[in-house]
Amino acid sequence: MLSARSSSGGNYFHEVCQASSLALLMRAEQWMDQPNPSILTTRNYNGEQCTHILVKNKDIYAQEMMNIVL
């Protein structure tokens, strides 16, 4: 579920970061029992990782979300 791709080539984390949803990001933490960097380093069709999307949004939760995905 977390690694399924959307029509833009992004996965769950791309969508969550685009929506700037800290709540959805924290919900994903409970599904991941071990680190899975391949999901977090996946690039969408624009060549962006979820971290790139976070930086572009510059949302109030961006720093906290960055700490979670890193």
Backbone torsions as a table, in degrees:
resi	resn	phi	psi	omega
1	MET	NA	-45.6	-177.8
2	LEU	-68.2	-29.0	-176.1
3	SER	-96.8	-3.8	178.3
4	ALA	-62.0	143.5	-176.5
5	ARG	-97.9	144.4	176.0
6	SER	-88.3	-178.2	179.4
7	SER	-66.1	-19.4	177.5
8	SER	-92.1	1.3	178.9
9	GLY	88.6	-0.8	-179.9
10	GLY	-87.9	162.6	175.6
11	ASN	-106.2	-169.0	-178.7
12	TYR	-51.8	-43.2	-175.9
13	PHE	-68.7	-35.4	174.8
14	HIS	-61.3	-46.1	-178.1
15	GLU	-64.5	-42.8	179.8
16	VAL	-64.0	-43.5	-179.6
17	CYS	-68.3	-36.9	177.0
18	GLN	-63.6	-38.0	179.5
19	ALA	-81.0	-7.4	-176.3
20	SER	52.6	44.7	-176.2
21	SER	-102.1	97.5	177.1
22	LEU	-62.6	-37.9	-179.4
23	ALA	-61.9	-44.1	179.1
24	LEU	-68.3	-35.6	177.7
25	LEU	-65.4	-42.9	179.6
26	MET	-67.8	-30.6	176.1
27	ARG	-63.9	-36.7	-179.8
28	ALA	-66.0	-27.6	179.5
29	GLU	-57.4	-35.7	-178.3
30	GLN	-71.3	-21.9	178.8
31	TRP	-83.8	-18.9	-175.6
32	MET	-103.0	108.8	-179.0
33	ASP	-91.4	-6.6	176.9
34	GLN	-151.4	157.6	179.3
35	PRO	-59.3	141.0	178.4
36	ASN	-138.7	75.2	-174.5
37	PRO	-62.6	-23.9	-178.3
38	SER	-64.6	-32.6	177.1
39	ILE	-68.8	-41.1	-176.3
40	LEU	-75.7	-22.1	-179.6
41	THR	-98.8	2.3	176.6
42	THR	-62.8	138.2	178.7
43	ARG	-102.9	142.6	175.6
44	ASN	-80.3	-174.7	-177.0
45	TYR	-68.9	-11.9	174.3
46	ASN	-93.5	3.1	179.2
47	GLY	82.8	13.6	-175.8
48	GLU	-99.9	137.5	168.4
49	GLN	-85.8	167.4	-179.5
50	CYS	-60.5	-31.2	179.4
51	THR	-65.7	-34.2	177.2
52	HIS	-63.0	-39.7	-179.7
53	ILE	-65.8	-41.1	177.9
54	LEU	-59.5	-45.4	-178.2
55	VAL	-64.6	-39.9	179.9
56	LYS	-66.1	-36.1	-177.0
57	ASN	-71.8	-33.2	-179.7
58	LYS	49.5	41.0	179.8
59	ASP	-75.9	163.6	179.2
60	ILE	-59.7	-29.7	-179.1
61	TYR	-94.9	2.3	-174.1
62	ALA	-56.2	-45.7	-178.8
63	GLN	-63.9	-44.7	-180.0
64	GLU	-65.3	-39.9	178.2
65	MET	-67.0	-38.3	178.2
66	MET	-61.8	-41.1	178.3
67	ASN	-61.4	-33.5	179.9
68	ILE	-73.2	-46.6	-175.7
69	VAL	-75.2	-20.9	177.0
70	LEU	-90.1	NA	NA
